[in-house]
Amino acid sequence: MIAIVVIGLLLLAVILGLGYWSYSLGKRSQTNLVGAIIPAAYFIVRAILAVMTQGSTRGLITSLIGSLIFSLIYYCLFVWGKHRVNKVKA
């Protein structure tokens, strides 16, 4: 039981860390290509893991949709950081 909680907390830390990293890259006015790397890599890794671990089609589709949603959130955080920097400069 403790192992499941620790793994869950580590996953939460990674997810929040990637979100903050996307936001900070946006604040540094990086190019859009840089902003797309984190969401694309996250989606690819989660898709590979989903294909390897899911036995049913329903579980696979649910996992892929979940990872796509998180990828979109990461990209939106990047765009939001970029928008805030441009708003402050203007």
Z-matrix of the N, CA and C atoms (Angstrom, degrees):
N
C 1 1.442
C 2 1.529 1 111.35
N 3 1.313 2 116.10 1 -42.43
C 4 1.468 3 120.83 2 179.34
C 5 1.531 4 109.72 3 -63.25
N 6 1.317 5 116.53 4 -38.31
C 7 1.471 6 119.92 5 -179.41
C 8 1.527 7 110.75 6 -62.94
N 9 1.308 8 117.84 7 -39.37
C 10 1.465 9 121.28 8 179.46
C 11 1.526 10 110.67 9 -64.97
N 12 1.321 11 116.65 10 -41.18
C 13 1.464 12 120.94 11 178.71
C 14 1.524 13 110.43 12 -65.12
N 15 1.320 14 117.12 13 -43.34
C 16 1.471 15 121.11 14 179.67
C 17 1.522 16 110.62 15 -63.80
N 18 1.324 17 117.29 16 -44.19
C 19 1.469 18 120.41 17 178.16
C 20 1.525 19 110.42 18 -63.19
N 21 1.317 20 117.36 19 -41.27
C 22 1.462 21 120.85 20 177.42
C 23 1.518 22 112.06 21 -62.01
N 24 1.331 23 117.10 22 -42.21
C 25 1.463 24 120.63 23 178.29
C 26 1.521 25 111.88 24 -66.38
N 27 1.324 26 117.29 25 -38.35
C 28 1.467 27 120.61 26 176.90
C 29 1.523 28 110.83 27 -64.94
N 30 1.310 29 116.75 28 -41.89
C 31 1.467 30 120.33 29 177.51
C 32 1.521 31 111.24 30 -63.42
N 33 1.318 32 117.20 31 -41.43
C 34 1.455 33 121.30 32 177.33
C 35 1.523 34 110.64 33 -62.17
N 36 1.329 35 117.51 34 -41.51
C 37 1.460 36 121.06 35 178.53
C 38 1.531 37 111.24 36 -63.74
N 39 1.328 38 117.29 37 -40.66
C 40 1.467 39 120.82 38 178.57
C 41 1.530 40 110.22 39 -65.63
N 42 1.325 41 117.32 40 -44.03
C 43 1.463 42 120.88 41 -178.93
C 44 1.528 43 110.63 42 -63.34
N 45 1.334 44 116.78 43 -46.55
C 46 1.459 45 119.92 44 178.97
C 47 1.532 46 111.56 45 -66.82
N 48 1.321 47 116.75 46 -37.27
C 49 1.465 48 120.58 47 177.91
C 50 1.518 49 112.04 48 -63.68
N 51 1.320 50 117.21 49 -42.62
C 52 1.462 51 120.08 50 177.87
C 53 1.524 52 111.49 51 -65.63
N 54 1.319 53 116.34 52 -37.17
C 55 1.461 54 119.98 53 176.98
C 56 1.518 55 111.67 54 -64.08
N 57 1.331 56 116.81 55 -45.33
C 58 1.464 57 120.29 56 178.61
C 59 1.526 58 110.77 57 -64.81
N 60 1.324 59 116.49 58 -38.80
C 61 1.461 60 120.58 59 179.71
C 62 1.530 61 110.17 60 -63.94
N 63 1.319 62 117.62 61 -42.11
C 64 1.467 63 120.50 62 177.03
C 65 1.516 64 110.63 63 -61.22
N 66 1.328 65 116.60 64 -44.22
C 67 1.457 66 120.80 65 179.79
C 68 1.527 67 111.34 66 -63.00
N 69 1.338 68 116.78 67 -43.70
C 70 1.466 69 119.37 68 -178.70
C 71 1.524 70 111.70 69 -69.18
N 72 1.322 71 118.11 70 -32.19
C 73 1.468 72 119.62 71 174.79
C 74 1.523 73 110.19 72 -65.47
N 75 1.316 74 116.49 73 -38.05
C 76 1.456 75 120.12 74 176.55
C 77 1.516 76 111.62 75 -64.59
N 78 1.340 77 116.51 76 -39.08
C 79 1.461 78 120.43 77 178.99
C 80 1.521 79 111.74 78 -66.19
N 81 1.316 80 116.87 79 -25.76
C 82 1.466 81 120.45 80 178.63
C 83 1.524 82 112.02 81 -85.89
N 84 1.316 83 116.73 82 7.49
C 85 1.473 84 123.40 83 178.83
C 86 1.526 85 112.46 84 56.34
N 87 1.311 86 115.99 85 45.59
C 88 1.458 87 120.60 86 174.75
C 89 1.532 88 108.87 87 -72.86
N 90 1.315 89 116.16 88 164.09
C 91 1.462 90 120.29 89 179.90
C 92 1.521 91 110.28 90 -70.22
N 93 1.315 92 115.99 91 163.54
C 94 1.466 93 120.50 92 -179.52
C 95 1.520 94 112.06 93 -64.92
N 96 1.332 95 117.55 94 -27.99
C 97 1.465 96 120.69 95 177.91
C 98 1.525 97 110.21 96 -63.44
N 99 1.330 98 116.89 97 -41.61
C 100 1.467 99 120.49 98 178.22
C 101 1.527 100 109.85 99 -64.08
N 102 1.323 101 116.85 100 -38.58
C 103 1.457 102 120.59 101 179.42
C 104 1.511 103 113.30 102 -67.72
N 105 1.308 104 117.74 103 -22.39
C 106 1.460 105 121.05 104 -179.11
C 107 1.524 106 112.83 105 -88.87
N 108 1.323 107 117.90 106 -13.24
C 109 1.468 108 121.07 107 -176.30
C 110 1.522 109 111.50 108 -66.78
N 111 1.334 110 118.39 109 -48.80
C 112 1.464 111 120.93 110 -177.13
C 113 1.529 112 111.54 111 -62.34
N 114 1.339 113 119.30 112 -49.87
C 115 1.470 114 117.81 113 179.09
C 116 1.529 115 113.34 114 -62.69
N 117 1.325 116 117.09 115 -39.30
C 118 1.464 117 119.74 116 -179.53
C 119 1.529 118 110.76 117 -66.22
N 120 1.327 119 116.80 118 -44.49
C 121 1.468 120 119.91 119 179.54
C 122 1.522 121 110.74 120 -64.76
N 123 1.323 122 117.34 121 -40.89
C 124 1.469 123 121.02 122 178.42
C 125 1.523 124 110.30 123 -61.09
N 126 1.329 125 116.64 124 -45.52
C 127 1.461 126 119.84 125 -178.92
C 128 1.528 127 111.34 126 -64.65
N 129 1.311 128 117.41 127 -42.39
C 130 1.470 129 121.01 128 -179.42
C 131 1.526 130 110.94 129 -62.73
N 132 1.336 131 116.44 130 -46.69
C 133 1.473 132 119.88 131 -179.40
C 134 1.531 133 110.41 132 -63.20
N 135 1.342 134 116.60 133 -45.50
C 136 1.468 135 119.42 134 179.41
C 137 1.521 136 111.57 135 -65.14
N 138 1.336 137 117.91 136 -35.79
C 139 1.464 138 120.37 137 178.48
C 140 1.526 139 110.95 138 -65.37
N 141 1.322 140 116.45 139 -42.66
C 142 1.467 141 120.38 140 178.59
C 143 1.530 142 110.21 141 -62.93
N 144 1.335 143 116.10 142 -45.33
C 145 1.466 144 119.32 143 178.49
C 146 1.526 145 111.59 144 -63.52
N 147 1.326 146 117.34 145 -38.44
C 148 1.469 147 120.53 146 179.58
C 149 1.518 148 111.18 147 -64.71
N 150 1.314 149 116.78 148 -42.62
C 151 1.473 150 120.32 149 179.88
C 152 1.525 151 110.09 150 -64.49
N 153 1.337 152 116.43 151 -38.42
C 154 1.462 153 119.80 152 -177.59
C 155 1.526 154 112.49 153 -73.93
N 156 1.344 155 117.82 154 -31.93
C 157 1.464 156 118.65 155 -172.19
C 158 1.525 157 115.05 156 -103.78
N 159 1.300 158 118.76 157 -24.43
C 160 1.462 159 120.33 158 -175.27
C 161 1.523 160 110.49 159 -83.66
N 162 1.310 161 114.81 160 131.50
C 163 1.451 162 120.06 161 179.05
C 164 1.520 163 113.14 162 -91.39
N 165 1.316 164 116.25 163 -27.46
C 166 1.457 165 119.17 164 -176.94
C 167 1.523 166 110.91 165 -110.09
N 168 1.304 167 115.42 166 157.83
C 169 1.465 168 120.77 167 179.05
C 170 1.519 169 110.75 168 -67.24
N 171 1.306 170 116.39 169 -37.55
C 172 1.467 171 120.66 170 -179.55
C 173 1.526 172 111.21 171 -62.65
N 174 1.318 173 117.49 172 -44.20
C 175 1.465 174 121.83 173 177.87
C 176 1.522 175 111.58 174 -64.46
N 177 1.331 176 116.42 175 -38.38
C 178 1.461 177 121.12 176 178.81
C 179 1.526 178 110.79 177 -64.20
N 180 1.314 179 116.71 178 -46.20
C 181 1.467 180 120.93 179 -179.39
C 182 1.524 181 110.56 180 -64.34
N 183 1.319 182 117.63 181 -42.55
C 184 1.461 183 121.42 182 178.57
C 185 1.521 184 110.99 183 -61.41
N 186 1.315 185 116.95 184 -43.56
C 187 1.463 186 121.04 185 179.84
C 188 1.521 187 111.41 186 -65.76
N 189 1.332 188 116.81 187 -41.14
C 190 1.464 189 120.09 188 179.45
C 191 1.527 190 111.46 189 -66.62
N 192 1.325 191 117.73 190 -39.41
C 193 1.462 192 120.54 191 178.73
C 194 1.531 193 109.86 192 -67.02
N 195 1.313 194 117.22 193 -40.16
C 196 1.466 195 120.57 194 177.08
C 197 1.514 196 112.26 195 -61.94
N 198 1.313 197 117.31 196 -44.15
C 199 1.467 198 119.44 197 179.35
C 200 1.522 199 111.30 198 -69.06
N 201 1.320 200 117.60 199 -32.29
C 202 1.464 201 120.36 200 176.26
C 203 1.531 202 110.74 201 -66.32
N 204 1.320 203 116.89 202 -39.43
C 205 1.467 204 120.72 203 178.03
C 206 1.527 205 110.58 204 -63.84
N 207 1.336 206 117.39 205 -44.87
C 208 1.461 207 119.66 206 177.68
C 209 1.523 208 111.30 207 -63.82
N 210 1.322 209 117.92 208 -37.51
C 211 1.465 210 120.83 209 177.47
C 212 1.523 211 110.83 210 -62.53
N 213 1.322 212 116.93 211 -41.83
C 214 1.465 213 120.31 212 177.21
C 215 1.521 214 111.57 213 -65.12
N 216 1.319 215 117.46 214 -37.45
C 217 1.465 216 120.76 215 177.26
C 218 1.527 217 109.91 216 -63.42
N 219 1.341 218 117.48 217 -43.39
C 220 1.469 219 120.14 218 178.87
C 221 1.522 220 110.93 219 -61.35
N 222 1.327 221 116.97 220 -42.49
C 223 1.468 222 119.45 221 179.97
C 224 1.532 223 110.38 222 -67.62
N 225 1.318 224 117.43 223 -38.09
C 226 1.476 225 119.97 224 177.80
C 227 1.523 226 111.09 225 -65.06
N 228 1.327 227 118.08 226 -37.00
C 229 1.462 228 120.64 227 175.67
C 230 1.523 229 110.79 228 -63.00
N 231 1.331 230 117.37 229 -39.90
C 232 1.462 231 121.30 230 177.20
C 233 1.522 232 110.31 231 -62.19
N 234 1.324 233 116.63 232 -47.01
C 235 1.469 234 120.83 233 -179.16
C 236 1.529 235 110.30 234 -64.91
N 237 1.333 236 116.82 235 -38.63
C 238 1.452 237 120.38 236 178.91
C 239 1.529 238 110.67 237 -63.41
N 240 1.342 239 117.41 238 -43.84
C 241 1.462 240 120.50 239 177.15
C 242 1.516 241 111.41 240 -62.12
N 243 1.307 242 116.82 241 -40.39
C 244 1.465 243 121.22 242 178.87
C 245 1.529 244 110.67 243 -66.13
N 246 1.322 245 116.42 244 -39.80
C 247 1.464 246 121.05 245 179.14
C 248 1.527 247 111.05 246 -65.39
N 249 1.324 248 117.13 247 -40.50
C 250 1.468 249 120.33 248 -179.83
C 251 1.512 250 111.65 249 -64.70
N 252 1.330 251 118.26 250 -37.58
C 253 1.463 252 120.98 251 179.32
C 254 1.528 253 109.38 252 -67.85
N 255 1.318 254 117.35 253 -44.34
C 256 1.463 255 120.78 254 -179.91
C 257 1.533 256 110.94 255 -65.86
N 258 1.316 257 117.14 256 -33.25
C 259 1.454 258 121.83 257 179.67
C 260 1.542 259 110.78 258 -68.88
N 261 1.335 260 116.18 259 -37.99
C 262 1.460 261 121.08 260 179.72
C 263 1.529 262 110.24 261 -70.81
N 264 1.335 263 117.47 262 -38.61
C 265 1.469 264 121.90 263 -179.12
C 266 1.520 265 111.67 264 -66.85
N 267 1.334 266 116.95 265 -32.52
C 268 1.476 267 120.32 266 -175.64
C 269 1.499 268 112.95 267 -77.93
